[in-house]
Amino acid sequence: WAAGVAILATKGPTMSEGKTIKAIRKAVRSRRLAQPFRATNVNDAIDIDWAGNFLSKHCDKRSDRKMTCLFDRVNRGLYRLTNEQQALCDAGLSK
């Protein structure tokens, strides 16, 4: 934890969860990451090694989780941005 923000271990530079979704949207927008994608695709596109946990933690609206829904699960191990995240991606916003 740094200043109350969870910092996660990465292959590349340390990246917070907020920066991770921004990096994923940027990779999709620049076509380095095609949708739907797998965790390995995300890991390669934004140089991390923990996308599997991030994707599963932030997909589907589940009452037992307090996480923000950022991804839709297309199939087992296959994800895409939610409509809201896709709109931010298309607009080039880093909200």
Number of C-alpha atoms within 10 A of each C-alpha: 8 7 6 6 10 12 14 14 13 16 12 10 10 12 16 16 13 13 13 18 21 18 18 21 23 21 17 22 17 12 11 15 20 15 14 16 17 19 20 15 16 24 18 13 18 19 16 20 16 16 21 14 10 15 24 18 17 19 20 17 14 12 7 6 12 10 13 12 19 22 24 19 18 13 10 7 14 16 20 21 25 16 12 12 20 17 13 18 22 13 10 14 12 13 10
